[in-house]
Amino acid sequence: MLAPRKILAIGAHIGDMELTVGGLLATNALNGGTNLLLALTAGERGNPPHLTQDEYRKQKVQEAEAFAQIVNGKTIVFEYKDGELPNNEEVRLRIAQIIRDFAPDVIVTHWKSTMHKDHNNTHLMVPDAQFYAGIDVGDKLQGKRHYAPIYFCENWEDADEFEPYIYVDITPGFELWQKAMQTHWFIMNSKSFSYYDYYSALARVRGCLNRTQYAEGFAVYDRQKRIKREML
């Protein structure tokens, strides 16, 4: 069994991290680790016809809490509106404060996106928040400075130039993740995209490449691609 980790998953919307790194979170939970899911918006503009955006936001927060509970985690949802996530210092500092408060071992978040501005803004802000969390910024942040590495998850909406560099075996947590995904209405009922089937199948594809039953792939910046060996 792997050592338990503290994983901070930062998504633009409720559901983003549940889909893309849910297997990692579930496997970490089974290993005794803890998870924190931070959603910068609720993703309420995907509301079904029978719910208003405000009603769907409340439902999505409840779904996020249910998912997090299954994977031994907690969830935090910022109040920014879906599709209107600002790219500014306020959000960066709020994320940085959560990094300090939770003190994760690992941060996972969005790869750059040309399809969804909220995803792209999250991609741009999280590394800056990571930087702020680890340096002295005076009274802008409370608590001890903290650093954790960032890895970028695989999302069908963020596919441009995404190439997995690291594969993580999620076989132990796959069934738990499948159970947790069913807490989200849109994952199971969306008529525009088959989320449950796609991400379940993707986990099997990545597992084949990883020589395991299931896996999730993560990208890193080119500057991080330095593998040290004494000898080939």
Backbone bond lengths (Angstrom), bond angles and torsions (degrees), N, CA, C in turn:
res aa  C-N    CA-C-N  psi(-1)  N-CA   C-N-CA  omega(-1)  CA-C   N-CA-C  phi
1 M - - - 1.463 - - 1.524 109.59 -
2 L 1.352 116.40 138.51 1.449 121.08 179.11 1.524 110.81 -73.19
3 A 1.325 115.42 157.97 1.455 120.08 177.30 1.530 109.84 -65.68
4 P 1.329 118.25 140.52 1.471 120.42 177.70 1.521 111.17 -64.13
5 R 1.307 116.13 144.34 1.464 122.22 -177.76 1.522 109.83 -125.31
6 K 1.320 114.57 160.88 1.460 121.40 168.97 1.523 106.30 -106.02
7 I 1.324 116.23 112.22 1.462 121.28 -175.26 1.517 109.88 -112.62
8 L 1.327 115.77 127.91 1.461 122.69 175.42 1.525 107.93 -106.98
9 A 1.340 116.59 115.98 1.460 122.35 179.67 1.520 108.39 -107.95
10 I 1.330 116.32 118.31 1.466 121.61 -174.36 1.524 109.45 -112.95
11 G 1.317 116.38 113.21 1.458 121.56 -179.65 1.511 112.59 -117.61
12 A 1.315 115.62 157.62 1.457 120.41 176.94 1.520 111.28 -70.20
13 H 1.343 116.53 -32.11 1.458 121.98 -176.67 1.519 109.92 -137.29
14 I 1.308 115.89 155.31 1.459 119.31 168.28 1.532 107.86 -58.00
15 G 1.307 116.33 130.67 1.462 121.50 -179.94 1.507 114.09 106.71
16 D 1.330 118.04 -27.77 1.463 120.32 -178.19 1.526 111.72 -61.95
17 M 1.310 116.77 -51.24 1.461 119.95 -178.20 1.525 111.58 -76.57
18 E 1.333 116.45 -31.26 1.465 119.37 177.75 1.523 110.43 -59.20
19 L 1.330 117.24 -37.75 1.459 121.91 179.79 1.523 112.61 -78.39
20 T 1.315 117.09 -44.72 1.462 119.78 -167.78 1.523 113.82 -86.78
21 V 1.332 117.42 -30.27 1.473 119.44 -179.71 1.525 111.55 -127.92
22 G 1.337 116.03 17.02 1.455 119.25 -178.89 1.513 113.50 -60.37
23 G 1.332 116.83 -35.29 1.456 120.02 177.49 1.512 112.31 -65.91
24 L 1.319 116.10 -39.22 1.468 120.85 175.87 1.518 110.47 -63.46
25 L 1.325 116.86 -45.14 1.463 120.78 -179.17 1.527 111.33 -64.25
26 A 1.330 116.51 -41.69 1.459 120.21 179.73 1.527 111.18 -65.95
27 T 1.321 116.41 -41.76 1.464 120.06 178.74 1.520 110.42 -65.42
28 N 1.319 116.40 -40.46 1.464 120.45 177.06 1.522 110.89 -61.88
29 A 1.329 116.63 -40.00 1.465 120.66 178.95 1.520 110.89 -62.21
30 L 1.324 117.24 -43.37 1.460 120.79 -179.96 1.528 111.74 -67.23
31 N 1.325 115.94 -24.24 1.461 120.89 176.10 1.529 112.68 -83.41
32 G 1.337 116.59 0.28 1.459 120.55 -179.35 1.509 114.26 93.80
33 G 1.330 116.90 7.39 1.457 120.98 -179.65 1.519 112.45 -83.80
34 T 1.328 115.38 171.55 1.467 121.86 178.74 1.523 109.54 -122.03
35 N 1.317 115.56 150.54 1.455 121.91 -176.58 1.522 111.03 -130.07
36 L 1.321 115.50 144.66 1.461 121.06 172.65 1.515 107.53 -127.40
37 L 1.328 116.09 123.76 1.461 121.73 177.44 1.524 108.48 -104.64
38 L 1.318 116.04 119.46 1.460 122.70 177.33 1.517 108.51 -108.94
39 A 1.327 117.31 118.88 1.463 122.54 175.24 1.529 108.01 -108.03
40 L 1.313 116.63 123.77 1.465 120.54 -177.00 1.524 111.97 -77.07
41 T 1.330 117.61 -22.73 1.457 123.05 168.46 1.524 107.07 -138.88
42 A 1.326 116.34 167.79 1.463 119.05 179.75 1.522 112.94 -84.02
43 G 1.335 117.44 -18.34 1.461 119.31 -175.49 1.518 112.36 74.83
44 E 1.328 115.50 34.68 1.473 120.37 -171.40 1.516 114.42 -76.78
45 R 1.341 117.80 -11.29 1.469 118.50 -177.71 1.527 112.95 -80.50
46 G 1.310 116.55 1.94 1.457 119.66 169.46 1.509 111.34 -93.17
47 N 1.327 116.55 27.83 1.467 120.78 -173.36 1.521 112.14 -64.21
48 P 1.335 116.68 139.49 1.472 120.28 174.98 1.527 110.34 -70.99
49 P 1.329 117.86 163.01 1.472 121.02 -175.35 1.523 114.02 -57.99
50 H 1.317 117.92 -28.60 1.463 119.33 -174.46 1.528 113.34 -86.46
51 L 1.345 117.50 1.32 1.461 120.85 -179.25 1.520 110.78 -129.59
52 T 1.330 117.03 141.57 1.459 120.60 170.46 1.524 108.66 -74.48
53 Q 1.317 116.71 168.71 1.464 120.05 177.71 1.525 111.01 -62.07
54 D 1.319 116.98 -40.92 1.469 119.70 178.96 1.524 111.24 -64.28
55 E 1.322 116.16 -40.99 1.464 119.57 178.15 1.523 111.13 -65.27
56 Y 1.327 115.27 -41.17 1.463 118.91 -178.59 1.526 111.15 -69.62
57 R 1.318 116.68 -33.31 1.459 119.07 176.28 1.535 110.18 -59.82
58 K 1.319 116.49 -46.31 1.464 119.77 179.02 1.528 110.76 -61.12
59 Q 1.325 115.94 -41.39 1.467 119.62 179.33 1.520 110.52 -64.42
60 K 1.335 116.75 -41.99 1.463 119.74 -177.76 1.526 111.65 -66.17
61 V 1.307 117.03 -37.32 1.469 119.72 176.62 1.526 109.88 -62.34
62 Q 1.315 116.72 -42.44 1.465 120.55 177.57 1.525 110.82 -63.55
63 E 1.317 116.97 -40.08 1.462 121.10 178.05 1.523 110.97 -64.68
64 A 1.327 115.95 -40.89 1.465 119.97 178.79 1.522 110.97 -62.34
65 E 1.324 115.80 -41.46 1.465 119.96 179.11 1.525 111.27 -65.44
66 A 1.332 116.73 -38.42 1.464 120.75 179.16 1.521 110.82 -66.51
67 F 1.320 116.56 -43.11 1.468 120.46 177.77 1.525 110.35 -60.96
68 A 1.330 115.71 -48.88 1.466 120.21 -177.12 1.523 111.45 -59.90
69 Q 1.318 116.62 -39.23 1.463 120.01 -179.16 1.529 110.59 -62.32
70 I 1.328 117.12 -38.47 1.461 120.83 -179.26 1.519 111.13 -65.58
71 V 1.344 118.36 -33.93 1.468 121.35 -176.78 1.534 111.49 -102.82
72 N 1.326 116.02 30.10 1.465 121.55 176.42 1.529 111.12 53.34
73 G 1.312 114.90 53.86 1.453 118.81 -177.86 1.515 112.98 -142.95
74 K 1.307 113.74 -174.65 1.455 122.56 174.26 1.515 107.72 -134.08
75 T 1.324 115.23 165.22 1.453 119.50 179.54 1.524 110.01 -131.08
76 I 1.326 115.18 146.20 1.458 123.29 173.16 1.525 106.94 -127.25
77 V 1.319 117.18 134.05 1.464 121.64 179.93 1.520 108.66 -125.14
78 F 1.314 116.25 119.49 1.460 120.29 174.90 1.533 109.26 -72.98
79 E 1.338 115.87 166.51 1.467 120.27 -173.05 1.527 113.15 -94.59
80 Y 1.332 118.95 0.91 1.470 120.34 -178.81 1.528 110.08 -61.52
81 K 1.329 115.39 147.91 1.456 120.48 -177.00 1.525 111.12 -79.44
82 D 1.309 115.00 143.76 1.456 122.53 176.24 1.530 109.79 -57.15
83 G 1.336 115.95 127.75 1.458 121.00 -179.01 1.505 114.08 86.20
84 E 1.342 117.54 -5.65 1.463 121.36 -178.00 1.528 111.69 -127.00
85 L 1.331 117.30 25.15 1.461 120.29 179.61 1.522 109.75 -63.10
86 P 1.332 117.94 118.49 1.471 118.98 -179.81 1.518 111.80 -75.12
87 N 1.309 115.09 149.55 1.459 122.10 175.40 1.529 106.50 -105.57
88 N 1.336 116.31 86.87 1.461 119.26 -174.75 1.522 112.21 -147.88
89 E 1.314 115.83 177.84 1.460 121.21 -176.10 1.519 112.54 -70.67
90 E 1.321 117.26 -29.65 1.466 119.72 178.16 1.523 110.67 -58.54
91 V 1.322 116.18 -48.99 1.465 119.54 -178.61 1.524 110.25 -66.63
92 R 1.330 117.19 -40.87 1.464 120.58 179.27 1.536 110.89 -57.85
93 L 1.307 116.52 -45.05 1.459 120.04 -178.94 1.528 112.03 -69.43
94 R 1.324 116.99 -34.77 1.466 119.39 177.19 1.534 110.69 -65.27
95 I 1.324 115.77 -41.42 1.468 119.40 176.58 1.518 110.14 -65.12
96 A 1.335 116.13 -42.87 1.469 120.58 -179.85 1.522 111.40 -60.31
97 Q 1.331 117.17 -37.83 1.460 119.86 179.04 1.529 111.02 -64.75
98 I 1.318 116.38 -38.59 1.462 119.43 177.97 1.526 110.42 -67.44
99 I 1.324 117.61 -37.44 1.468 120.11 175.87 1.524 109.80 -59.74
100 R 1.309 116.91 -44.70 1.474 119.44 178.30 1.530 111.70 -65.37
101 D 1.310 116.43 -43.18 1.463 120.23 -176.32 1.534 111.47 -66.01
102 F 1.321 117.20 -43.32 1.468 121.30 -175.81 1.528 112.05 -85.27
103 A 1.344 116.79 -27.96 1.467 122.53 -179.63 1.528 111.99 51.55
104 P 1.344 117.63 60.36 1.465 120.03 -176.63 1.524 112.34 -71.73
105 D 1.324 115.04 158.67 1.462 121.01 169.49 1.516 110.87 -81.53
106 V 1.326 116.00 -30.55 1.464 122.93 -174.61 1.519 109.13 -142.53
107 I 1.347 116.00 142.89 1.456 122.48 172.10 1.523 108.13 -117.71
108 V 1.329 116.88 133.16 1.466 121.15 174.46 1.519 108.30 -123.59
109 T 1.329 115.94 141.79 1.469 119.72 -177.53 1.510 110.13 -158.66
110 H 1.343 116.29 -170.56 1.457 122.56 -175.72 1.523 113.38 -72.37
111 W 1.314 115.00 144.66 1.457 122.59 162.83 1.531 107.11 -76.06
112 K 1.332 117.34 165.21 1.463 120.28 178.99 1.523 110.02 -60.21
113 S 1.329 115.93 150.60 1.458 120.86 -174.73 1.513 111.06 -137.18
114 T 1.333 115.36 134.19 1.463 120.54 171.19 1.522 110.90 -100.61
115 M 1.335 116.42 -3.70 1.463 120.74 -175.52 1.520 112.50 -99.02
116 H 1.335 117.26 -31.77 1.462 119.39 -175.54 1.528 109.70 -135.22
117 K 1.325 116.26 118.14 1.465 120.89 -176.54 1.520 112.57 -63.40
118 D 1.324 118.36 -35.13 1.461 119.75 178.09 1.529 111.26 -63.42
119 H 1.331 116.34 -40.72 1.462 119.79 176.96 1.524 110.39 -62.28
120 N 1.332 115.43 -45.11 1.463 118.78 -177.14 1.520 111.39 -66.97
121 N 1.323 118.02 -40.45 1.459 120.28 177.30 1.522 111.68 -63.07
122 T 1.331 116.04 -37.41 1.465 119.61 176.60 1.523 110.17 -63.74
123 H 1.324 116.26 -44.84 1.464 121.42 178.07 1.530 111.57 -56.94
124 L 1.313 116.47 -39.43 1.460 120.42 -178.59 1.523 112.62 -75.92
125 M 1.325 117.30 -34.37 1.458 120.11 -173.39 1.522 114.21 -83.73
126 V 1.324 117.72 -34.51 1.467 119.39 -174.49 1.530 112.57 -61.29
127 P 1.350 120.45 -45.29 1.464 117.90 177.62 1.530 113.49 -61.30
128 D 1.329 117.22 -34.29 1.464 119.40 176.12 1.523 110.62 -67.80
129 A 1.321 116.79 -39.44 1.462 120.63 176.84 1.526 110.56 -63.98
130 Q 1.321 116.39 -40.45 1.468 120.62 175.23 1.532 110.40 -56.86
131 F 1.334 116.11 -42.57 1.466 121.73 179.44 1.527 110.66 -63.80
132 Y 1.328 116.83 -48.65 1.462 120.06 -179.49 1.527 111.68 -61.29
133 A 1.336 116.52 -39.04 1.467 120.10 -177.85 1.522 112.02 -63.23
134 G 1.335 116.51 -24.02 1.451 120.16 -174.98 1.514 115.47 -100.64
135 I 1.334 117.92 0.91 1.466 120.02 -178.54 1.530 110.15 -125.05
136 D 1.306 115.22 171.35 1.462 121.38 177.47 1.526 108.91 -82.14
137 V 1.316 116.19 112.42 1.470 120.91 178.21 1.528 110.45 -116.60
138 G 1.324 115.69 24.61 1.456 120.06 177.98 1.516 111.98 67.29
139 D 1.329 115.65 -137.42 1.466 119.71 -176.62 1.531 113.09 -88.50
140 K 1.335 117.61 11.55 1.461 120.13 177.26 1.518 112.00 -71.51
141 L 1.356 116.36 -24.90 1.459 121.00 179.43 1.516 109.23 -134.34
142 Q 1.334 115.27 150.70 1.454 121.33 177.98 1.528 109.85 -106.32
143 G 1.325 115.29 157.80 1.458 119.78 174.08 1.508 114.11 88.00
144 K 1.319 114.95 179.84 1.463 121.95 -176.82 1.523 110.68 -75.10
145 R 1.322 114.70 145.72 1.458 119.94 174.85 1.529 109.90 -63.45
146 H 1.322 115.67 146.14 1.466 119.09 -178.10 1.522 109.90 -148.49
147 Y 1.335 114.85 141.96 1.471 120.71 176.82 1.524 109.20 -125.11
148 A 1.335 116.20 139.52 1.469 122.39 172.09 1.524 107.95 -144.45
149 P 1.321 118.42 143.16 1.468 120.94 179.04 1.515 111.73 -70.84
150 I 1.349 115.66 153.78 1.459 122.70 -179.82 1.524 109.69 -110.60
151 Y 1.335 115.24 136.82 1.450 122.11 172.12 1.529 108.29 -126.98
152 F 1.319 115.99 146.61 1.463 121.27 -173.75 1.524 110.74 -106.23
153 C 1.323 116.21 130.58 1.460 121.46 -172.40 1.527 111.45 -90.99
154 E 1.328 114.07 166.78 1.468 121.46 -175.10 1.522 110.28 -96.99
155 N 1.319 115.34 118.61 1.460 122.30 -178.32 1.527 107.93 -131.64
156 W 1.318 117.85 134.15 1.468 119.79 -177.55 1.522 112.09 -60.54
157 E 1.334 117.29 -23.07 1.466 120.45 178.96 1.528 112.19 -85.49
158 D 1.311 117.51 -7.56 1.467 121.54 -178.55 1.530 110.23 -122.20
159 A 1.319 116.49 40.05 1.466 120.55 -168.10 1.524 114.55 -81.66
160 D 1.327 118.67 -21.21 1.462 120.58 -174.96 1.532 110.82 -60.31
161 E 1.335 115.18 121.10 1.462 123.25 176.57 1.533 113.70 64.50
162 F 1.325 117.17 12.04 1.463 119.19 176.28 1.521 109.62 -78.94
163 E 1.327 115.82 124.46 1.460 121.62 175.30 1.519 108.51 -134.31
164 P 1.317 117.57 117.31 1.469 119.00 178.77 1.528 110.92 -59.30
165 Y 1.291 115.82 134.22 1.460 121.76 176.06 1.525 110.66 -111.21
166 I 1.332 115.29 -28.38 1.457 121.91 179.97 1.524 108.15 -125.30
167 Y 1.328 115.78 133.99 1.458 121.26 174.87 1.525 108.34 -113.60
168 V 1.330 115.57 135.47 1.467 121.21 179.25 1.526 108.49 -117.36
169 D 1.322 116.18 127.47 1.461 121.69 177.60 1.528 109.32 -70.86
170 I 1.329 116.61 115.08 1.470 120.92 179.47 1.528 111.39 -109.46
171 T 1.318 116.21 13.51 1.470 119.61 -177.71 1.529 112.51 -53.00
172 P 1.349 119.06 -44.76 1.469 118.42 -178.58 1.525 113.38 -59.56
173 G 1.325 117.69 -33.93 1.460 120.77 -175.70 1.510 114.91 -101.67
174 F 1.339 117.36 5.08 1.464 119.47 -173.46 1.521 112.05 -60.60
175 E 1.316 118.72 -47.55 1.472 120.71 -177.52 1.529 111.47 -66.03
176 L 1.323 116.81 -37.69 1.459 119.74 177.72 1.525 110.32 -65.06
177 W 1.317 117.15 -40.03 1.464 121.79 176.85 1.524 110.42 -62.73
178 Q 1.342 117.16 -42.98 1.461 120.72 177.80 1.525 110.79 -57.49
179 K 1.320 116.36 -42.27 1.460 121.19 178.15 1.534 110.42 -64.47
180 A 1.322 116.82 -44.50 1.463 120.90 -177.00 1.522 111.93 -65.48
181 M 1.332 117.68 -37.62 1.463 120.39 -179.91 1.517 112.33 -60.07
182 Q 1.304 116.64 -28.54 1.463 120.15 -177.13 1.526 113.12 -71.26
183 T 1.328 117.56 -5.46 1.464 120.35 175.07 1.527 111.99 -77.05
184 H 1.333 117.40 -13.51 1.465 121.30 -175.50 1.525 110.94 -101.60
185 W 1.324 116.01 122.23 1.460 120.87 -179.10 1.514 111.41 -57.97
186 F 1.333 118.19 -47.47 1.461 119.47 -172.45 1.521 111.80 -68.76
187 I 1.325 117.57 -31.94 1.467 120.01 179.23 1.523 110.45 -63.25
188 M 1.302 116.56 -38.39 1.461 120.99 -174.80 1.530 113.91 -93.71
189 N 1.354 117.99 -18.99 1.462 119.99 -170.29 1.521 115.68 -126.17
190 S 1.325 117.97 -1.09 1.459 119.18 -178.03 1.525 111.22 -60.28
191 K 1.340 116.44 135.18 1.461 121.07 176.17 1.521 112.20 -94.17
192 S 1.342 116.27 -7.12 1.461 119.72 -177.78 1.530 113.05 -95.20
193 F 1.346 117.43 -21.96 1.465 120.11 -178.55 1.520 108.75 -159.12
194 S 1.326 116.60 137.66 1.473 121.74 -178.23 1.530 109.78 -87.98
195 Y 1.331 115.46 76.96 1.461 121.00 -173.43 1.529 112.70 -59.94
196 Y 1.312 116.64 -49.51 1.467 120.51 -176.12 1.528 110.66 -60.20
197 D 1.319 116.48 -46.92 1.460 120.41 -178.67 1.527 111.37 -67.19
198 Y 1.329 116.72 -43.07 1.459 119.97 -177.03 1.526 111.86 -62.15
199 Y 1.325 117.02 -51.49 1.463 119.16 -175.22 1.528 112.09 -73.08
200 S 1.324 117.12 -29.08 1.458 119.35 173.87 1.532 110.13 -66.26
201 A 1.339 116.38 -44.51 1.460 120.63 179.14 1.522 111.62 -67.03
202 L 1.345 116.00 -39.37 1.466 119.64 179.00 1.526 110.68 -61.27
203 A 1.322 116.87 -38.43 1.464 120.43 178.31 1.529 110.76 -62.27
204 R 1.333 116.28 -35.91 1.467 119.27 177.50 1.529 110.81 -70.36
205 V 1.341 117.64 -41.03 1.458 121.55 178.01 1.530 110.84 -60.71
206 R 1.321 115.78 -47.66 1.465 119.29 179.20 1.526 110.61 -65.95
207 G 1.320 116.66 -32.34 1.454 119.93 175.48 1.519 112.12 -63.29
208 C 1.327 116.58 -39.89 1.470 119.42 177.04 1.525 110.70 -59.38
209 L 1.323 116.50 -44.95 1.465 120.30 -179.75 1.520 111.59 -68.37
210 N 1.324 116.75 -27.93 1.461 121.89 -179.72 1.533 112.44 -89.13
211 R 1.342 115.68 -3.67 1.469 121.86 -176.48 1.528 111.79 62.44
212 T 1.325 115.00 34.32 1.465 121.62 174.30 1.516 107.64 -130.82
213 Q 1.317 117.06 173.98 1.460 119.22 179.98 1.527 110.74 -67.07
214 Y 1.332 116.21 -47.53 1.461 121.26 -179.38 1.527 109.78 -138.43
215 A 1.325 115.98 151.82 1.468 120.48 178.29 1.526 109.46 -157.51
216 E 1.319 115.58 161.98 1.467 122.62 169.74 1.522 108.30 -122.95
217 G 1.333 114.83 142.44 1.457 120.34 -177.79 1.510 111.84 -104.55
218 F 1.338 115.27 146.46 1.458 121.52 -178.13 1.524 110.11 -133.54
219 A 1.321 115.22 139.87 1.458 121.57 176.84 1.521 109.73 -99.25
220 V 1.335 114.90 158.90 1.461 121.91 175.05 1.522 107.93 -136.15
221 Y 1.314 116.59 164.62 1.455 119.97 173.33 1.526 109.92 -65.01
222 D 1.337 116.70 152.49 1.460 120.26 178.48 1.529 112.02 -56.41
223 R 1.319 116.55 -34.61 1.468 119.37 -178.03 1.530 112.53 -66.68
224 Q 1.341 116.03 -17.00 1.462 119.90 179.42 1.531 112.38 -87.91
225 K 1.317 117.23 -7.21 1.462 120.73 -174.86 1.526 110.49 -85.14
226 R 1.300 113.68 71.31 1.463 120.54 178.47 1.520 107.96 -129.37
227 I 1.318 116.21 103.49 1.460 121.23 179.41 1.518 108.48 -100.58
228 K 1.314 116.19 118.97 1.454 121.24 -175.68 1.530 110.67 -93.83
229 R 1.320 116.60 130.11 1.448 123.37 177.69 1.535 109.52 -138.30
230 E 1.289 115.74 143.50 1.470 119.32 173.55 1.521 109.67 -74.17
231 M 1.335 115.36 -33.92 1.466 120.07 -176.96 1.530 108.02 -158.78
232 L 1.336 117.48 145.07 1.456 120.15 175.44 1.532 109.62 -75.06
